[in-house]
Amino acid sequence: MANLCEVCGKGERSGFNVSHSHLKTKRTWKPNIQRVRALVKGEITRVNVCTRCLRSGKVTRP
């Protein structure tokens, strides 16, 4: 599944794990993407949306 929200465009972010000795290693943060049935332009389709968009009501579910 793609790590991209089709509503807000939230995607994977990158950064560093930082240890106590301040050694840095690359890591990624992935958004919580759910595949849900939603009403888009008057028809029901399956879309990949993040849970924040679901909670805030940006997605209308049938």
C-alpha positions in Angstrom: 0.0 0.0 0.0 1.2 3.5 -0.8 2.2 5.6 2.2 0.4 8.6 0.9 -2.9 10.2 2.0 -5.1 11.0 -1.0 -6.8 13.8 1.0 -4.0 15.8 2.6 -1.0 14.4 0.8 0.7 13.3 4.0 3.5 10.9 3.2 6.6 9.2 4.6 9.1 11.5 6.5 12.8 10.8 7.1 15.1 11.8 9.9 17.6 10.3 12.4 17.6 8.0 15.3 19.8 9.8 17.9 21.5 7.6 20.5 22.7 8.8 23.9 26.2 9.1 22.5 24.7 11.3 19.7 25.4 8.7 16.9 22.9 9.2 14.1 21.3 6.6 11.9 18.7 7.2 9.2 15.1 6.2 9.9 11.6 6.9 8.5 8.2 7.8 10.0 5.2 6.4 8.1 1.7 7.8 8.4 -1.2 5.6 9.6 -2.9 5.0 6.2 -6.2 3.2 6.0 -7.9 2.0 2.9 -11.6 2.9 3.4 -14.7 3.2 1.3 -15.6 6.9 0.9 -18.0 9.1 -1.1 -16.0 10.9 -3.8 -17.8 13.0 -6.4 -21.1 11.3 -5.7 -19.8 7.7 -6.0 -18.4 5.2 -3.5 -14.7 4.4 -4.1 -11.9 3.0 -2.1 -9.3 5.6 -1.1 -6.1 5.6 1.0 -6.5 8.2 3.8 -4.6 8.9 7.0 -6.4 8.5 10.3 -6.2 12.2 11.1 -8.3 13.0 8.0 -10.8 10.3 9.1 -11.1 11.7 12.6 -11.4 15.3 11.5 -14.3 14.5 9.1 -12.5 15.4 5.9 -13.7 12.1 4.5 -17.4 11.3 4.1 -18.1 7.6 4.6 -21.3 6.0 3.3 
